[in-house]
Amino acid sequence: MPPDSVVPLDQEVIDIGMSKRSIRQRLDGFEQTALKPCRGKKSSAWKYRNEFVQDYDELINFAGLFVSWRTFPWSLNEGVFDYEQRLLREYRDKWGRRPAINQR
C-alpha cells in the first residue's frame, strides 16, 4: 500500500531526478530498462534492478516501489534543475548521503 503522503526527503527515497519526458514515457522507459539486459550506459533502472530487487518476480511486479512526481511548466526548465539540486542537497544534509540511485 503506498503511503498517504510523500516527503521527498524520507530516508526510503532511492532516486530524485528530473525528466523532460512525460511521466508515462519516463515510467515506460524505467520499466523497459529494468526488465531487459543492460546494454551500454547504466541507468537508474539498471541500478534499481541490481541493488534493490531480490528476484525476477519481485522485479516484474515492482513490489514495494512507489513513484511520486511533480510537474513544472515548460517555461521553468532552469528552475526544475535548481529544484532537483536543492532536494539532493537537502537529502544529503539530512542523511549524510545522496539517495541510493543518485550515488554517482
N, C-alpha and C positions, 0 to 999 in steps of 0.2 A: 504494500500500500504506500503510495507516495505521501510525503509529509504535507500538512495543511498549508504551510508556507515555506518559502525558500529564502535562506540567508546566504548570500554569495560567499561569505567568509566562514561558513561552517567547516569544521575540520574534515568532514566527509566529502567535500568538494574535491574532485580529482582533475578538473580542467576548467580554465577560464580562457575564453577566446572569442574572437570576432570573425565574422564572415560577411562578405557582400552577397552571398547566395541566400536564397530563401531558406527558412527553417526546414522545409520539406527536402530541398536539394541537399542541405547540409547533413540532415539525418540519413537520407538515402545514401549519400557518399560515405558516411561513417559506417553504416551497416555493410555496404558492399566491401569496403576496405577491411573491416573486422572479420568478415566471413571468408574472404579469399586469401590465398597465399600472397605474401608481400613480395612485390617486385620493385626494386629501386628504393625510393625515399621512404623512410619510416615515418608513419603518421601517428596522430593521436589515437586513432582507431587501432592501429597495429600495436601500440604500446598498451592500450586497454586490454586487447586480446591476450597479450603475453604476460602482463603483470597482475591483472585483476580477475581473470577467469580461470576456473579450475578445470572445466571440461567442456566439450563441444555443446552438450545440451544446455548448459548454463549460458554459453556464448550465443547460441542461436535464439534463445529466449530473452537475451539481455536481462537476465534475472538481477534484480536489485539495482538496475541502472535507471535513474530518473534524470530527465533533462529539463532545464528551465532556460528561458531566453528573454531578451528584451529587444524590442525593435527601436530603431532610430530613423529619423527622416534622412533621406539620401544627402541632404544639404549639410548634415552634421558628421560626415565621414571622418574628418580630423578629430572631432570631439569623441567619436566612438573609440578611436585608438587611444586617446588620452584616458577615457573611462576604463578601458581594459587594463592599461598600465597602472592606473590608480588602484584598481581592485587587486591586481597582482602584488603591488607593493604593500597594500593593507593586509593581505593574506600572509605575506612573508613576515611582516611586522608582528602579526598576531601569533603565528605558529612557528616562526623561525625557519621557514622553508616555503618554497612555492608549492602549489598543488602538484600532485604526483606526476601528472602527464605534462605539466608545464616545466618539468625539470630539464631544461635544455642547457 
